[in-house]
């Protein structure tokens, strides 16, 4: 199932939204996505910068998989609307567009074989 996942600030967990129905179908603390793409709404980010109040405007879209837990060389990815226009690697702050696999746990995001933003 193709889903959009974002961190829910109220529940302190990940919210999983079905891409076809756009309805939240589950909440969880740990999950894995395959063929993942990081999404940031420019208009949503602009609203955050203007109002200085967070809203749901960024997350990760991909295929929800059963496999839990990283197996491989994952790198940490982050997004902060006050600092970056896109998701970036924590190590060198280079922007990333997606990854082969994304593991999300306890509010942190880890990517296996991330690919950079295309210019």
Rosetta blueprint (number, residue, H / E / L):
1 X L
2 X E
3 X E
4 X E
5 X E
6 X E
7 X E
8 X E
9 X L
10 X L
11 X L
12 X L
13 X E
14 X E
15 X E
16 X E
17 X E
18 X E
19 X L
20 X L
21 X L
22 X L
23 X L
24 X E
25 X E
26 X E
27 X E
28 X E
29 X L
30 X E
31 X E
32 X E
33 X E
34 X E
35 X E
36 X E
37 X E
38 X E
39 X E
40 X E
41 X L
42 X H
43 X H
44 X H
45 X H
46 X H
47 X H
48 X H
49 X H
50 X H
51 X H
52 X L
53 X L
54 X L
55 X L
56 X L
57 X L
58 X E
59 X E
60 X E
61 X E
62 X E
63 X E
64 X E
65 X E
66 X L
67 X L
68 X L
69 X L
70 X L
71 X L
72 X L
73 X L
74 X E
75 X E
76 X E
77 X E
78 X E
79 X L
80 X L
81 X L
82 X L
83 X L
84 X L
85 X L
86 X L
87 X L
88 X E
89 X E
90 X L
91 X L
92 X L
93 X L
94 X L
95 X E
96 X E
97 X E
98 X E
99 X E
100 X E
101 X E
102 X E
103 X E
104 X E
105 X E
106 X L
107 X L
108 X E
109 X E
110 X E
111 X E
112 X E
113 X E
114 X E
115 X E
116 X E
117 X L
118 X L
119 X L
